[in-house]
Amino acid sequence: MKDSDYYSKVAEYYKHVGEKLKSTYGKDTIPKHIIEREFLQISGYPRGSVLVTDYCYNLINRAKYSFQYPLFERVKRGFFYYLGPGYNYNGEITWKPQGKQRIIVGCWRNGKSYLDNDPRQSA
């Protein structure tokens, strides 16, 4: 399986989980541990091998697949909103370099992302 197929499949699992939890939580934030529990139950992936933060509109990291399938918004540490694919998102994109403070590296405007500094380029 190609990497892109793998990450697309993971995104499909997270989409299913997000839609299920959104129907339960409504406009309330969803705790990360609940998202992870539901994901593990349906996906069969090992705990810790896939992170919900890799599937967020407002977060990016150095992994080449990070930010390619945004579905969630991290509201604060450990809490997320499910927005779904193709959401008309507006907001900052942040990255936390190892051992440093989180920094703004871009933004979303009307559902289109703009990166001033792409940490994936230096991976």
N, C-alpha and C positions, 0 to 999 in steps of 0.2 A: 504494500500500500504506500503510495506517495505521501509525503508529509502534508501536502495541501488537502488530500483526501482525509487523512487522519484528523486534522484540525477542523475540517468542515464537519466531520462526523461528531466530534466533540461538541461543536457549536450546535448541532441538531439536538443533542441530548440536553444541553443547557437551555435551548429554546423551549423544549418540552417541559423541563423543570420550571423555567421561568413563567410560562403560561399557566401551569398548574398552581404555582405558588401565588401568582398575581390574583387568581380567582379567589384564593383564600385570604390573602393579606390586603387586597384592594390597594388603597393609596398609602398604606403603612409600609415602612421599610421591612425588608426581609433579612433576618439574621444569616450571616455567612454559614454558620454551622448547619442551618436548616437546608440551605441551597446545596451544600456539600453532601449532606445525608441523602437527600433526594437524588442527587446526581449519581452517587455511588450505588444506590439501590437499582437504578435502571441501566447504568452503563457497564458495570462490571470492571471499570478501571480501578487500579489500586489507589488507596487513599494517598493523597499528596502528589499524585502523578500529574494531575490537571488542576489548575487554579482558576476560580471564577474571576479573579482580577485580570487574567489574560483576555477576558471577554467583556471588557468595560469600555464605554465611550470615553470616559474621562481619565483613563490610566493607560500607560504604555510602559514597556520594559525592553530590555535588550534582546529578548527572544525573537527570532525572525517571524514567528506567527502571531506575536503579541499585536493586538489592535486590529487584526484583519477581520474578525467576526464580532463586532461589538453588539452586545445585547443588554448589558446592565449598566447602571450608574452607581458608582461607589459614593455613598452619601457621607459616611464617616467610617472609621475603622470598624470592620465587622458587620456593616449594614449596607444594603443595596436596594435599589429599585430595579424592577424588571421593566425595560422599555421596549425590547424586541428589536428585530432587524429592520434596518431602513428608517429608523426613528429620526424625526426632524430635530435633532439635538442641537442645543446651543450651550456652550460652556467651555471651560478650560480643559486642557489635556496636561496631565502632570506625570512626572517620572521621578522616582526616588533612587538616585545613585547609591550604591552600596556605601554605608557608613556616613551618608550625608543627608541633608534636609531635602524634602520633596521640592521640586522646581517645576515651573510652568514651561512646557516645551511647545505649546501650540494651543489651538482652540477649534471648536466646532462652531460654524455659523450656518444656520438654516439647513442642517443635515449634511454639511460638507466639512471635512476636516482639513486643517491647515497646520502643518508642523514646521516650526522655526528650527527645531533641533530634534532630529530623529535618532534616538539612542540605538535603534537597530542597525544604523549605518556603521556604528563603531564596534559592533559585536564581532 
